[in-house]
Amino acid sequence: MPRPEAAGLIDRYGRTAADLRVSLIDRCNLRCSYCMPAEGLDWLAKSSLLDTSELDRLLRIAVERLGVRDVRFTGGEPLLRPDLAAVVANTARLRPRPRISLTTNGIGLTRRAEELAAAGLDRINVSLDTLRPDRFHTITRRRRLDDVLAGLAAAKTAGLDPVKINAVLLRGVNDDEAPDLLRFALDGGYHLRFIEQMPLDAQHGWQRSEMITATEILTLLQGTFALTPHEAERGSAPAERWSVDGGPGTVGVIGSVTRPFCAACDRTRLTADGQLRSCLFSQTETDLRGPLRSGADDEELADIWRTTMWGKPAGHGINDESFTQPRRPMSAIGG
């Protein structure tokens, strides 16, 4: 089926991608066991990363020509990009102004939260899998829990809203902390989302049998809290939301593996080195950096993007026997 003439990022299954995930850097200052080995990875050369002006141009094309309305900056760890505030500020000046968010591990956020909020950042997600210093060290191989907790508080003080917490439960490591994490989030005014562990680790060691499923997460929570389905429409949101003890507090569960939401996916992805991905689990990428640096005009770049998204698969295929894990890990793709 030929791609119809359309301004936006449509695919052959009737979906429109209006949510752009932009990885700014592949480097990270943690070494989470479910993401990368203790020694880290071979990082991308600085020359291969999109620079500030290149990012600004592609973001302008995405918003002005392709209908992107939500931009989320990710990594690696995006706070390691020195130009992060400038990129956020330039994005906030686009019209129509997109909603701008950031996913971070929270280290260094105490120094940058006010700056980012002033630049135009609207909301933030901070990864936090445990409240126990010993377990934090076991999972991340770093002793930085206090920095993450301080970063959460700084984000709230800076007026970022909502401040979300992303948590991954690991069997036999922190799966007994689900109620404690939810209580911490409710008490602090944070929005907690539990995420099923996905096959995106650099070691390719993911095992389905070791994953804590969405159903198990809910069971762990229901031993302490009364959960009822939230009345708000889910739409294209990845999380199923539940009201906690009658509300107003909520908790989200993202069952990417056992409860896939591919049919409503509205995301397009740009890696730190300028590659387009139509799906988090894509086996292929489309080079945008090459044409960008070779003099392609805005409409040529937009058309490459449209063609990439027209080929988006119906689903991620994790539950198919033929599924193979993407070559690049989450730290290189972006969350």
C-alpha positions, 0 to 999 in steps of 0.5 A: 500500500503506497503512503498517502500524502499527509502532513503528519506521521501516520502509519498503515494501521491508522495510528498517528505519531504525535509524541517524540522521544529524543535521546540526547546522549547514550552515557549514564552515571549509573550502571543498573544491572538490568540495563548495562554491565558494571564496566559500562559500554562503548559510548558514542563518539561526541562527533556522532551525536547531534549537536544543539543546532541539529537537534533544534532543527529536527525538533522544529521540523517535527513540531511545525511540519509533522504534528508532534505535540509532546517531546520527551528528552531521554538518554542515557542520562540527559542531565549529562548534556551541558546544553540541555537547558538550551535545547529545552528553551529552544523547544519551548519557543516552537509554535504550537508549543509542545509539552516538554518532559524529561526522563532522568535518574535524578543525579544532578537534578538538585543543581538543574531543576530550577534552570530546566523549569525556567527554560520551559520543562513542564514535567519530569520522570525520575527512575527510582527502584528502591528506598534502601541504600544497600539495594540501590547500590546492588541495582545501580552499582553506585551509592547515590540514593540520597542524590536521587531523593534530593533530586525528586524534592528539587523537581517538586520545589521547582514547580515541575508537575507532575513529578513521576517516579518510574520503578522496575521490580526485580525478582528476589531483589526489590519486589517486596518494596512495591507497597513502600514505594507507593506509600513514599510516592503518595506521601510526597505527592509524586506519581508512581508508575511501575514498569515491567522489565523489558528485553533491552539490556546490553547483556541480552540476559533478560528472562521472561521467567524473572520478570515481575508481571503487571498482574504480580505488581497489582497483587503485591500492591493489593495486599496493602492498598485498595485499587480501583480502575481509574475513571480517566480515559487511557488513550495512548498513555502507556500506563494503566492507572488505578485509584488508591484507597478511593483516591485522589492518589493513583498508581500506574502500571506499564505492562509493556510485555504482558499487556502491550498497548501497541495498537494505541502507540503514538510515539516516534523516536530519535536517537542521540546519533540521529537515527529514527526508530518507529518502535522501541523494539525496532530491528532497523533504524533510518539515518537522519543525521547523514541527510541532515549533514549533507544538506537536505532541506526541511521537507526532504528530512520530513519526508524521510521521517514520514516514510519511516513511520509509515513502515511502523510494525503493528506491534513490538512482537515480544510475545512472538516466537521469532522475536529477537532483542534489538541490537542496541540497548535502552541506554542507546535507544532512549526510554 
